[in-house]
Amino acid sequence: MLSDPLHSPIGAPVRTVAALQHNTGNQATGGIWRVSGPGGDAILKHLTPGGDGYAHWEASDDPRHWNHWPREYLAYTSGFAAAYGLESGIGAPALLAAGERPDGSRELWLEAVDGVHGRHWTVPMLADFAHRLGTVQALHRDTPEQPWHSRRFLRQYAGRRDFPDIPWGHPAAAAHWQKDTREGLRLIWERRTDLFTVAEDLPQTICHLDVWPMNLVQRSGAPVLLDWSFTGRGAVGEDLANLIADTFFDGLQPVERLAETETALTDAYLAGLTEAGHRDEAATRKAIAATGAAKYCWLAPAMLTRLAAGESIASADYDAAEDEAVLQRRRPIFDMLVRWARTALDL
């Protein structure tokens, strides 16, 4: 934890209850802790322009950049996060305090939200959230962008990495992924720019852009959405596609539930959109397909490159499985992405 927190709303001394699981490779995040003081518990998040992490998770001063380091600070201090989902009951942690540190980094003090964590949600719970999200995103279609909102997130985030000489026929992958799967994943990679363009040409709204179970908690029957670091303009359906795929990639839910989850969440999201006045189902389905395939265009190339280098392919912060289990678990998810890509590209 920060050795000298300056803006505690819970008094002093402040002690660490737990360091919270997060992407430690992101240079914009100095750390996240649940802390305790005389005034109770809180979540302390340290946002920094130059923290440790991976080169492909570089923090940026550009307000439109996908990883603009103070974006979450602005989302909370402007009231945006609290107001975003009010119409359908999607909440955000309450802002308790915020402030700048002498080195220019920021402290963000948030309510410690207790409840059912998203990794333990049932399919009906996920579908209820998807319905609420559809309502919210129909209503935000005409909401003006904020100066700090990300723009063209998919093209920046998913298009920032390159993998020369991808070993598409690597024996370990070939043992678990059929030829059609590998050819489809190669198609996604080689036509990723086309997928970005399709996504950008479809109806847009204000998106969270990091909706997955690790950022969800159900409290008193209503969902709370965490981590507003990427929020900005995106396609109607983009957040839904990410939720479907990322519920399973790191083993948060059994992949056997994938087909049921895809159907239930898509139907619920479309219903929420329709009830709030957005009735372009064909465009939304195409957006789900395009954005879902585009968001993860880099993942198979990264896995194959790491396999060839003798490195682990599991997510460092969220997944402790062996390579064989990861390859097997991700196959049906990749098959879904290939199907989505072909739909988006009219193949």
NUNUTOR-180823 format. One line per 3 residues: number of its first residue (from 1); their letters; for each residue y, x, z of C-alpha. Coordinates in nm, 3 decimals, padded with zeros to 5 digits. Last residue first. Example, Ala and Ser with C-alpha at 12.3 -4.5 7.8 and 13.67 -1.06 7.14 Angstrom:
<pts>
2> SA> -00.106 01.367 00.714 ~ -00.450 01.230 00.780
</pts>
This chain:
<pts>
347> LDL> -01.411 -01.835 -04.510 ~ -01.094 -02.031 -04.430 ~ -00.940 -01.734 -04.244
344> ATR> -00.906 -01.927 -03.920 ~ -01.254 -02.079 -03.951 ~ -01.411 -01.743 -04.036
341> AWR> -01.235 -01.586 -03.739 ~ -01.353 -01.862 -03.503 ~ -01.713 -01.820 -03.611
338> VLM> -01.683 -01.446 -03.555 ~ -01.526 -01.511 -03.215 ~ -01.815 -01.741 -03.119
335> DFI> -02.069 -01.478 -03.225 ~ -01.875 -01.228 -03.014 ~ -01.913 -01.455 -02.712
332> PRR> -02.285 -01.495 -02.789 ~ -02.326 -01.114 -02.801 ~ -02.116 -01.036 -02.492
329> RQL> -02.395 -01.084 -02.240 ~ -02.648 -00.869 -02.429 ~ -02.413 -00.577 -02.485
326> VAE> -02.292 -00.592 -02.124 ~ -02.648 -00.604 -01.990 ~ -02.747 -00.302 -02.198
323> DEA> -02.440 -00.108 -02.089 ~ -02.506 -00.153 -01.717 ~ -02.298 -00.405 -01.524
320> ADY> -02.016 -00.315 -01.286 ~ -01.752 -00.544 -01.436 ~ -01.399 -00.619 -01.317
317> DAS> -01.194 -00.302 -01.277 ~ -01.361 -00.054 -01.513 ~ -01.462 -00.315 -01.772
314> AIS> -01.812 -00.225 -01.885 ~ -01.859 -00.001 -02.190 ~ -01.961 00.315 -02.004
311> EGA> -01.914 00.641 -02.194 ~ -02.166 00.837 -02.407 ~ -01.908 00.908 -02.677
308> ALR> -02.091 00.692 -02.933 ~ -02.109 00.412 -02.677 ~ -01.736 00.446 -02.615
305> TLM> -01.657 00.410 -02.984 ~ -01.889 00.109 -03.010 ~ -01.723 -00.061 -02.712
302> APA> -01.371 00.006 -02.841 ~ -01.459 -00.123 -03.189 ~ -01.613 -00.436 -03.030
299> LWC> -01.302 -00.497 -02.817 ~ -01.026 -00.437 -03.070 ~ -01.026 -00.777 -03.244
296> YKA> -01.024 -00.944 -02.901 ~ -00.689 -01.125 -02.918 ~ -00.727 -01.184 -03.293
293> AGT> -01.051 -01.384 -03.268 ~ -00.913 -01.607 -02.992 ~ -00.576 -01.640 -03.162
290> AAI> -00.716 -01.748 -03.497 ~ -00.979 -01.991 -03.366 ~ -00.757 -02.156 -03.106
287> AKR> -00.482 -02.174 -03.368 ~ -00.714 -02.340 -03.620 ~ -00.814 -02.599 -03.361
284> TAA> -00.448 -02.660 -03.283 ~ -00.355 -02.699 -03.649 ~ -00.631 -02.954 -03.705
281> EDR> -00.542 -03.148 -03.388 ~ -00.177 -03.199 -03.480 ~ -00.103 -03.477 -03.229
278> HGA> 00.157 -03.333 -02.993 ~ 00.300 -03.628 -02.797 ~ 00.221 -03.553 -02.434
275> ETL> -00.100 -03.758 -02.439 ~ -00.205 -03.577 -02.754 ~ -00.158 -03.231 -02.604
272> GAL> -00.354 -03.323 -02.292 ~ -00.635 -03.468 -02.501 ~ -00.647 -03.154 -02.716
269> YAD> -00.675 -02.942 -02.401 ~ -00.958 -03.158 -02.265 ~ -01.154 -03.150 -02.589
266> TLA> -01.115 -02.772 -02.618 ~ -01.211 -02.720 -02.254 ~ -01.527 -02.931 -02.273
263> TET> -01.648 -02.793 -02.606 ~ -01.590 -02.423 -02.529 ~ -01.726 -02.462 -02.176
260> EAL> -02.050 -02.627 -02.286 ~ -02.104 -02.356 -02.548 ~ -02.029 -02.074 -02.302
257> REV> -02.230 -02.199 -02.002 ~ -02.523 -01.963 -02.075 ~ -02.268 -01.683 -02.044
254> PQL> -02.294 -01.709 -01.665 ~ -01.938 -01.694 -01.522 ~ -01.725 -01.396 -01.416
251> GDF> -01.946 -01.169 -01.625 ~ -01.666 -00.960 -01.772 ~ -01.654 -01.134 -02.111
248> FTD> -01.734 -01.483 -01.978 ~ -01.423 -01.668 -01.859 ~ -01.234 -01.441 -02.096
245> AIL> -01.354 -01.626 -02.405 ~ -01.264 -01.981 -02.304 ~ -00.945 -01.886 -02.117
242> NAL> -00.817 -01.677 -02.407 ~ -00.869 -01.961 -02.653 ~ -00.683 -02.201 -02.422
239> DEG> -00.388 -01.966 -02.387 ~ -00.351 -01.944 -02.765 ~ -00.392 -02.318 -02.828
236> VAG> -00.030 -02.388 -02.928 ~ 00.067 -02.048 -03.063 ~ 00.273 -01.802 -02.864
233> RGT> 00.621 -01.739 -02.727 ~ 00.643 -01.566 -02.391 ~ 00.460 -01.484 -02.071
230> FSW> 00.310 -01.138 -02.032 ~ 00.360 -01.055 -01.662 ~ 00.330 -01.407 -01.520
227> DLL> 00.040 -01.325 -01.285 ~ -00.098 -01.636 -01.109 ~ -00.158 -02.000 -01.201
224> VPA> -00.223 -02.251 -00.922 ~ -00.451 -02.543 -01.001 ~ -00.457 -02.870 -00.802
221> GSR> -00.738 -03.011 -00.587 ~ -00.594 -02.897 -00.253 ~ -00.558 -02.543 -00.387
218> QVL> -00.746 -02.432 -00.697 ~ -00.685 -02.066 -00.781 ~ -00.646 -01.914 -01.127
215> NMP> -00.545 -01.569 -01.248 ~ -00.891 -01.410 -01.223 ~ -01.028 -01.711 -01.410
212> WVD> -00.835 -01.639 -01.730 ~ -00.490 -01.729 -01.862 ~ -00.299 -01.414 -01.953
209> LHC> -00.060 -01.529 -02.225 ~ 00.142 -01.774 -02.009 ~ 00.260 -01.954 -02.322
206> ITQ> 00.585 -02.111 -02.440 ~ 00.510 -02.305 -02.757 ~ 00.438 -02.240 -03.126
203> PLD> 00.300 -02.441 -03.416 ~ 00.107 -02.219 -03.664 ~ 00.257 -01.937 -03.872
200> EAV> 00.229 -01.678 -03.594 ~ -00.145 -01.737 -03.551 ~ -00.213 -01.707 -03.924
197> TFL> -00.011 -01.384 -03.935 ~ -00.200 -01.229 -03.644 ~ -00.529 -01.325 -03.811
194> DTR> -00.421 -01.159 -04.136 ~ -00.335 -00.842 -03.942 ~ -00.680 -00.851 -03.779
191> REW> -00.852 -00.853 -04.116 ~ -01.040 -00.525 -04.082 ~ -01.120 -00.581 -03.715
188> ILR> -01.230 -00.942 -03.754 ~ -01.440 -00.854 -04.058 ~ -01.606 -00.571 -03.866
185> LGE> -01.693 -00.819 -03.592 ~ -01.846 -01.047 -03.854 ~ -02.054 -00.765 -04.001
182> RTD> -02.177 -00.677 -03.653 ~ -02.269 -01.037 -03.574 ~ -02.438 -01.089 -03.910
179> KQW> -02.641 -00.770 -03.857 ~ -02.770 -00.896 -03.525 ~ -02.624 -00.763 -03.202
176> HAA> -02.861 -00.647 -02.927 ~ -03.059 -00.357 -03.074 ~ -02.785 -00.293 -03.328
173> AAP> -02.546 -00.221 -03.042 ~ -02.767 00.049 -02.896 ~ -02.846 00.188 -03.241
170> HGW> -02.481 00.230 -03.348 ~ -02.446 00.063 -03.688 ~ -02.076 -00.018 -03.662
167> PID> -01.993 00.339 -03.560 ~ -01.612 00.307 -03.584 ~ -01.476 00.608 -03.774
164> PFD> -01.114 00.575 -03.663 ~ -01.035 00.339 -03.375 ~ -00.677 00.222 -03.353
161> RRG> -00.489 00.045 -03.075 ~ -00.160 -00.145 -03.065 ~ -00.268 -00.442 -03.273
158> AYQ> -00.417 -00.647 -02.992 ~ -00.112 -00.630 -02.767 ~ 00.168 -00.610 -03.023
155> RLF> 00.034 -00.851 -03.284 ~ -00.088 -01.086 -03.013 ~ 00.240 -01.085 -02.822
152> RRS> 00.463 -01.171 -03.116 ~ 00.749 -01.214 -02.868 ~ 00.750 -01.156 -02.495
149> HWP> 01.002 -01.354 -02.291 ~ 01.280 -01.150 -02.130 ~ 01.570 -01.315 -02.314
146> QEP> 01.428 -01.658 -02.225 ~ 01.291 -01.865 -02.509 ~ 01.420 -02.218 -02.553
143> TDR> 01.178 -02.503 -02.470 ~ 01.102 -02.704 -02.783 ~ 00.723 -02.670 -02.771
140> HLA> 00.728 -02.674 -02.391 ~ 00.620 -03.038 -02.354 ~ 00.311 -02.988 -02.569
137> QVT> 00.235 -02.677 -02.367 ~ 00.248 -02.860 -02.037 ~ 00.022 -03.145 -02.148
134> GLR> -00.232 -02.905 -02.297 ~ -00.227 -02.700 -01.977 ~ -00.304 -03.009 -01.768
131> HAF> -00.605 -03.086 -01.986 ~ -00.719 -02.723 -01.974 ~ -00.691 -02.726 -01.592
128> DAL> -00.912 -03.034 -01.571 ~ -01.154 -02.868 -01.812 ~ -01.179 -02.560 -01.590
125> MPV> -01.256 -02.780 -01.290 ~ -01.510 -02.979 -01.493 ~ -01.678 -02.649 -01.601
122> TWH> -01.710 -02.540 -01.238 ~ -01.470 -02.293 -01.083 ~ -01.602 -01.994 -00.888
119> RGH> -01.429 -01.722 -01.094 ~ -01.113 -01.929 -01.064 ~ -01.082 -01.878 -00.688
116> VGD> -01.121 -02.189 -00.472 ~ -00.836 -02.197 -00.218 ~ -00.585 -01.970 -00.051
113> VAE> -00.248 -01.881 -00.205 ~ -00.071 -01.591 -00.033 ~ 00.292 -01.672 -00.112
110> LWL> 00.466 -01.400 -00.304 ~ 00.666 -01.086 -00.234 ~ 00.773 -00.892 -00.544
107> ERS> 00.896 -00.538 -00.485 ~ 01.068 -00.368 -00.773 ~ 01.094 -00.018 -00.919
104> GDP> 01.435 00.143 -00.969 ~ 01.357 00.457 -00.765 ~ 01.566 00.328 -00.471
101> REG> 01.364 00.002 -00.457 ~ 01.477 -00.331 -00.598 ~ 01.417 -00.666 -00.435
98> AAL> 01.211 -00.978 -00.407 ~ 01.130 -01.230 -00.135 ~ 00.911 -01.533 -00.063
95> LAP> 00.852 -01.662 -00.418 ~ 00.607 -01.950 -00.403 ~ 00.279 -01.902 -00.585
92> AGI> 00.263 -02.097 -00.911 ~ 00.166 -02.458 -00.971 ~ 00.007 -02.661 -01.249
89> GSE> 00.065 -03.026 -01.154 ~ 00.117 -03.172 -01.500 ~ 00.496 -03.203 -01.521
86> LGY> 00.552 -02.910 -01.283 ~ 00.381 -02.653 -01.503 ~ 00.666 -02.416 -01.590
83> AAA> 00.904 -02.485 -01.299 ~ 00.773 -02.241 -01.039 ~ 00.716 -01.964 -01.293
80> FGS> 01.063 -02.006 -01.447 ~ 01.258 -02.001 -01.119 ~ 01.469 -01.706 -01.237
77> TYA> 01.342 -01.485 -00.952 ~ 00.979 -01.563 -01.036 ~ 00.970 -01.505 -01.411
74> LYE> 01.219 -01.219 -01.374 ~ 00.989 -01.027 -01.138 ~ 00.700 -01.106 -01.373
71> RPW> 00.894 -00.955 -01.664 ~ 00.995 -00.635 -01.481 ~ 00.748 -00.404 -01.673
68> HNW> 00.789 -00.532 -02.027 ~ 00.424 -00.511 -02.136 ~ 00.422 -00.734 -02.448
65> HRP> 00.759 -00.596 -02.552 ~ 01.040 -00.849 -02.594 ~ 01.240 -00.727 -02.293
62> DDS> 01.207 -00.362 -02.410 ~ 01.192 -00.140 -02.099 ~ 00.819 -00.082 -02.157
59> AEW> 00.513 00.000 -01.948 ~ 00.230 00.187 -02.121 ~ -00.112 00.025 -02.112
56> HAY> -00.248 00.213 -02.417 ~ -00.162 00.542 -02.244 ~ -00.372 00.444 -01.944
53> GDG> -00.244 00.420 -01.590 ~ -00.015 00.569 -01.328 ~ 00.324 00.412 -01.279
50> GPT> 00.639 00.449 -01.483 ~ 00.845 00.134 -01.513 ~ 00.718 -00.007 -01.181
47> LHK> 00.627 -00.342 -01.035 ~ 00.482 -00.339 -00.681 ~ 00.318 -00.666 -00.583
44> LIA> 00.305 -00.776 -00.219 ~ 00.109 -01.093 -00.144 ~ 00.196 -01.253 00.188
41> DGG> 00.050 -01.319 00.532 ~ 00.221 -01.426 00.856 ~ 00.559 -01.373 01.019
38> PGS> 00.452 -01.091 01.249 ~ 00.313 -00.906 00.947 ~ 00.014 -00.922 00.712
35> VRW> -00.045 -00.792 00.364 ~ -00.248 -00.896 00.061 ~ -00.196 -00.612 -00.178
32> IGG> -00.113 -00.551 -00.543 ~ -00.042 -00.203 -00.682 ~ 00.195 00.008 -00.890
29> TAQ> 00.164 -00.229 -01.183 ~ 00.362 -00.146 -01.499 ~ 00.133 00.144 -01.590
26> NGT> -00.158 -00.095 -01.641 ~ -00.481 00.098 -01.588 ~ -00.537 -00.045 -01.241
23> NHQ> -00.603 -00.389 -01.390 ~ -00.634 -00.598 -01.075 ~ -00.849 -00.657 -00.767
20> LAA> -00.640 -00.700 -00.454 ~ -00.595 -00.428 -00.192 ~ -00.676 -00.602 00.135
17> VTR> -00.523 -00.682 00.475 ~ -00.264 -00.406 00.452 ~ -00.020 -00.382 00.740
14> VPA> 00.346 -00.469 00.763 ~ 00.533 -00.366 01.078 ~ 00.759 -00.544 01.041
11> GIP> 00.876 -00.890 00.943 ~ 00.715 -01.144 00.712 ~ 00.984 -01.158 00.442
8> SHL> 00.942 -00.785 00.375 ~ 01.207 -00.638 00.146 ~ 01.189 -00.262 00.200
5> PDS> 00.819 -00.175 00.191 ~ 00.782 00.184 00.317 ~ 00.432 00.324 00.267
2> LM> 00.364 00.104 -00.035 ~ 00.000 00.000 00.000
</pts>
